[in-house]
Every structure is written in structure tokens, then in C-alpha cells.
Amino acid sequence: MNNAFTVDVEDYFQVTAFADTVALSSWHQRESRVEKNTQAVLELLAERGIRGTFFVLGWVAKRYPTLVNEISRQGHEIASHGMNHQLVYNQSPAEFREETRSAKRLLEDISQSPVIGYRAATYSITRRSLWALDVLAEEGFLYDSSIFPMHHDRYGIPDAKPVPHLMETSKGHKLVEFPISVLRYKGMTLPVAGGGYFRIFPYSVTRWGLKKLNASGQEFVFYIHPWEVDPAQPRIADAGLLSRFRHYYNLGLCHSRLQSLLGDFAFAPLQTILQERDLLVRDAERFRINTHARVEKLL
């Protein structure tokens, strides 16, 4: 069974946990490590012949267009992670639309391929920002992977459907949601599909949980950030204790754990899995109107 391997392409200083300490206006002054770290993830995937989906931050794409082209050249899907890693629920609908449209246009112009998938910064499509799904559909996206079906202090819709599904937005648009995978086990909701949870939990717990999902016939979506394979990254010393724990814990183990993960499970791009499940809505006219790259066909 194929599962979705996804990468949120952002630099170590762009994470929401550091937003109160590292201002957006200072990003260009920081040492950037996103090219090197993304290349490390690409090499891990190439060793296994695995292709995945890379949700690229527009800020990164604008500065490193050759990185976007290299990801695409190696056969991975390019998807959008927004422009400046701003939380959706802190934006107005107009601000979100402009940022989302700009990032999509940029990625399509660089890669010369359609961008049909989106993931919000810090999974910030929650109950108070469900309006964003209408904006995504209207801007030509066919699927979203932003909803985390659990409770967290920054994200989550605990009772959200935990499997990929076609949904209807409040305005009647059709959009596929492939939520971040969780395991519901004995009354608990366990986040077993990547990120800080992948580093904090022993790998045996991750493998057990993901195998349980596959054994039930459910594909999972796994996510990682390039900075998570970089234990030598500069430290943001004045960030809060909890933020530093979440960000830095077990960075030195992540690379080897990814090697194990890629050997234990089968993976494919998120778009491929949705095609296999016949979930993608091929609305060619909507796509033609809202796609800003020189692309004539959807797939």
C-alpha cells in the first residue's frame, strides 16, 4: 500500500514556534540552510527510488528557484505551503487569497507544472478558518492537506474525518482533504505521522502506529521538514523553553529514523494516491481560469 511522503520546505528560522522571536523582516539576515537540508532529504528519497510531495514555501521558492526545479526534476510533486508561513486564522480572507494566489503563481512559473495541492503553515486551517477552503477551491487547488484531526495549542480539529475524502465547502465547492494522519486507538488520538512527534516518540512507536493504519486499509500521510535532518543548525536561544524542546529534541536521530521509515513503508506523492483512489476532481475549466503558469492541461 502506498502512503504519502510529504515535505514542508521551510528554513529553521521560519517556524511558527519562533515567530515571536524571529521577525519576518529579519529572515533575509539569517543564515539559510534550506537548500542543503532539502538536498539531504532528496538524497534519502533517491536512495530508495521514492517520490513524494514537497509543499514549498513561496519565500523559499523566490530565493532558490533552482531548488524548486531540482525537486521537480527528480520526479517529486510541487505543492504550495503559502508565501510567508503566516497562520491562516491570523489573516483576513483577502490577505490569505493574495498570499495564496501569489505563491501558487510563483511555483507554477518556476516549475512550469500545475500546482494543485496546498498545506497551511502549522496546519492552521481550523474551525475558525474553514473559510480558507473556499479560497483554495476558487484559486484552482484540487486538494488540501492542512487539517490535523487532533487537539493542539496551535492547530487541530479533533473530530475531523481522519481519512482522505472529497468534501463540499461552505460555498458548495468540491475539494479533497487529505488530513494529517492520526491513529485512534482505545479512545486515544495518537499523532504518529511525522514532524516533532517522529522525533519525540521512539521510532518503534511510529512504526507500530503506521503499520496499524495500513493494516486497517488506510493510507497515511507522513510529513517532515528539511531542518529536522540538520542537528548543526543555529540555535534560537531566546525562544521559549517549550518551543525549543519541540524544535530541537532528537534532531540528531531524525536522519537515521527516516532511513528506517523509507525502508519499512511504501510511499508515493500525495497526488498519486488521490488519483489511485479516484478522489481528484478534474474541473478543467476552473483550473484553466485560475492557473497562472503557461500550462494547458491539468494532468
N, C-alpha and C positions, 0 to 999 in steps of 0.2 A: 504494500500500500504506500503510495506517495504521500508525503507530508510537505507542507510549505516551509521552506527555509527563507527567512527574511532578514534583511539588514537595514537598520535605521542609520543612514550615513550622515553623521554629525561629528563635530570635534568635541574633545573632552570638556572644553570650557563653555559649551553651548547648552548643556543640560539644564533643565528647569531647577534642579536642586541648587544650582549655583547662581540663579538669576538675580537674587538679592545682593550678591557679592560681585558678580562679573556683569557689568552693564553691556548691552548690545553695542553701544557706541565704542566700547573698548575691544571688541572682538578682533579687529584688524591688527591690534598691537600685540596680541598673544602669539606665542609660538604655536604654529599649526602642525598637527601630526596626522591629520585625517587621510592624506594621500598614502603615507607609509602604512598606516594601520589598515586601511581598506585593502591595500595590496596584500597584506598578510592574510586577510580573510579570503581574498580571491585565490591565493595560493593554496590555502586549505581546501577550498572547493575544487580547484583544478586537480589536486592530487587524487580526488575521489571521482572526478568526472561529474560533479554535481552542479546543477544550475539553480539559481534562486532568484528572489525578487529583492531589489535594492531600492528602498524608499529614500531618495536623495533630497537633502535639504537644499533649497534654492540658493541660499547664501554660499554653500559649498560649491554647487554647480557653477555659479557665476565666476568664482575664483579659480576653479580647477576643472574646466570643461574637458580637458584631456582625460581626467579620471572618469567622467561620465561615459565618454566614448570607449574607454578601456573596459569598463563594466559591460557595456553593450556588446563590444566586440567579442567578449568571451561567452556571449550567449545568454546573459542574465537579463531579466526583465527590469526595465527602469520604471519606477513609480515615484509618486510625489510625497514628500514629507513637509510640504509647506515651504515658506520662504525663510522666515527668521526664527523658527522654533518658539512661536508665541502660543500660549494656551488659547484654545478656541473660545472657551467660556469667558475669557477676559477681553474678547474682541466684539465689536458690533458686527452685524451681518454684512454691512457694506465693507468694513475693513477686512473681514475674512474673505469675502468674494474677491476683492482686489488682490490680496496676497496669494490666494489660491490660484487665481487666473494667471498671475504673473509667473508663479513658479511652474505651473503646467506648461505655459508657453515657452519658458526658458528651457526646460528639459526636452521638450519636443524639438525645438530648434537645434539644440546641441546634438541630440541622438538621432534626429530625423526618423523618429518612430513614434507611434501613438502612446500616450501615457494615459492609462485607463484606471489606475489604482491609486489610492490615497491612504495615508496614515497620519493622524493628527499628532502634534507634539504632545508627549506624555499622555497619549490616549485620552485627550481632553474633550472628546465628544461624549458628554454625559447627559443626564436628563435635562439639565439647564441649557444645553447647546445642541439638542436634537435638530434644531432648525438648520444646522450646518449640512445635514444630509440632503436637504432640498437644494442648497447651493451647489454641493458636489454634483448632483444629478444634472442641474441646469448648466454646469460648466463642462459637461461632457465626460465625467468619470462614470465608469460602469460598476466599480466595486470600491468598498471602503474596508479598512482593517484597523479601526480605531477604538472599538468598544471592548472594554475589559469586563467580563461578567463576574465581577467580584467587588468588594468594598476596599477602597484605599483612600488615604487622606487627600490625594490629588486627582484621582480618576475612579472610574468604575460605575457600572450599572449592575448591581448584584443579581437581579432576576432576568437579565438579558438572555436571550437564546444563545447557548454556548456552541452552536454548530453553524457552519456556513449556510446561508439561506437568502432567498430573494425577499426583500421587504418592500413595502409601499410607504413612501414618506408622507408627511402631513399634507403635502400639496398633490399627492397622487402620483409622484414619480416612482419608477421602479429602480431599485439599487440593490446590489448584492452586498451583504455584510459577511465578512469572514472574521469573526471576533478572535481576540487573543485567547488561546486555548487554556482552559482550566479543567481540573479533574474534580468532579463532585463525588465524594466518597464518604459514606457513613455520616451524612449530614454536614460534612465539611466541604468547603470550596478551596482547592489547593492550586496555587499558581505554579505550574510545572513546566512552562514553555519558554523560558529564556530570561534574558536580562539579569538583573540583580538576583533573582530567585535561582538562576542557574549557578551563580557563584556562591550564594549563601547556603543553599541546600547541598548535601553531599550528592555527587553525581549518581549514586545508586538510587536516590530518591527520585531524581529527574527521570532516569531510565525506567524505573518502575512505573511512575505515573504516566509517561508517554506510551509505554507498552500497554498499560491498561486501556488507554484511549484507543489505540489501534486494535486491540483485541475486541473492543466493543463495536468495531466497524467505523470508527470515527477518525478522520484525518486530523492532525493537529497543525497549528501554525507556530513555528518557533521563531524567536526574534533575538537579535544580538546587535550591539553597537561596536563599531571598529575600535573605539577607545578601550573596550573591555579586554582586548588582547595586548594591551600596552601598559605593563606594570611600571615602566620608567617614565610615564607621563608626568609633567609638572603638577605639584600638589597645590590645591587652592586652600591654603592654610586657614583663612579666616571664614570659611564656610562653617555651618553648624555641625555639631557632632553627629547627628543622625544622618545628615546629608553626606558627610564624609564617610561614614560607615557604609551606607548604601552604595556609594560610588567606588570606593577603593577596596572593599573587602574581597579577598581572594582573586585579585586581578592576575596574580602570578600563576593561577591554576586554570584560567579560562581557556588558553590556547590548547592545552593538552586535553581538557574536557571536550572542547569542540572536535578534536580529532576522534575521540571516542564516540561522540554523538553521531558524527558523519559516517562512522563505520557500523553503528548499531541500527540506523534507520534509513529508509529510502526518502529522498527529497526531490522536489521539483519546484519551479516557480509557482507562485500563487495563482497566476493567471491560468497556468496549465491545469491545475487541479480543478479550478472552477469550470474550465472547458470540459474536462473529463466528466464532471457532474452535470454538464449542460445547464449551468446556472447563469452564465453571462447573457445579458440581454443585448442583442445586436441591433441597436437602434441607430442605423447608419446615418439617417438624416440629422438626428441630434448630434451625433459625433462629428459630422461634416461641418456643421454650423459652429461648433464650439472648439474645434481643434485648430490651433493657430500655426502648427508646423505645416510644411509642404508634404502632407500625407493624404493620399486619396482614398485608402481603404482602411477599415478598422482592423481586420485580422488577415 
